């Protein structure tokens, strides 16, 4: 799961979002986000789905704005 934690952190940082902000947006808590990003805990599937939905929407918004 190490790659998952690294990828979650990279996605979050690429958008300039803090751990606290992403936790709020994804209905989680900042300490949990920190544990996931540092491979101390595995994120539940439901949270991974929320990550996917959030970053998919963000990338679509950026793509639309670039047009």
Secondary structure, 3 states (H helix, E strand, C coil): CHHHHHHHHHHHHHCCCCHHHHHHHCCCCHHHHHHHHCCCCCCCHHHHHHHHHHHHHHHHHHHHHHC
